[in-house]
Amino acid sequence: MKKILFFDLHSLRNDEYSQFQTDVHKLIILQTAIKLGIVNLIPNYESALTVLAQAMQAEQGSAITKTITESDAFRDQLEFGFKRFVESQLNHFDPAVQEAAVRIDRILGQYGDLRHLSYNEESSAITNRNMELKTNYAADLLKIGATEWFENDDAANTAFATHFGERANEEASRLSGNVRAARALVDPAYYAIVNQVNALALINGETVYAEFIDQVNYYVNYYKSLLAARKGRKKSVAPAVAAE
């Protein structure tokens, strides 16, 4: 009589464990839970898989991190360019432009180089400084031809804050990254499916369940072989013990 082989999942690495469960879940979708007689077990299994996926994602890091890094680099680039443009206008041939540049440069100097602050501190400081410039020095920005620089600098800061907020929301929706705890939820849900399919195959005959059983066993045997090979490699590299 066919049955799904027992497999101690404990020795699988996290990525292997996740892939194994993903493969089994795909097989269930393909065969359908109704056909396999496990409809009652699927909600718990899929819920546990969702927790596992979230924990794995948290462990691997945010998918938005690269976007945040790139946004911060672009923001810093515009900060540097904006400041250098203002400084260049300090030597303008028109005294009125020089005077406007002096006023703006004074504000920039009061806030200092913001690029070395933490993400949140830089965002807040640029927001406050730019609000002051927009409110009190818009005419001076226009006079020295820095309005476009200012608007792009302000937009880059807003874009960064948006990306940073997205990551905060993403992380808030995830678990702490405790994959071990997530696996502890998936294990009993998986074994419940194995036991029920095996029991139904015994009671009803294996015909309906044979294909699913064979497919799951293919993955079981694959990972068992993987673990055996890994164990063999560890033994082969173990230091020899000198005979006494």
Protein Blocks (a to p, Z undefined) as FASTA:
>chain_A
ZZdddddfklpcfklmmmmmmmmmmmmmmnopklnopmmmmmmmmmmmmmmmmmmmmmno
pfklmmmmmmmmmmmmmmmmmmmmmmmmmmgfblklmmmmmmmmmmmmmnopaklpcfkl
mmmmmmmmmmmmmmmmmmmmmmnopmmmmmmmmmmmmmmmmmmmmmmmmmmmpcehiakl
mmmmmmmmmmmmmmmmmmmmmmnopklmmmmmmmmmmmmmmmmmmmmmmmmmmmmmpccd
ddZZ
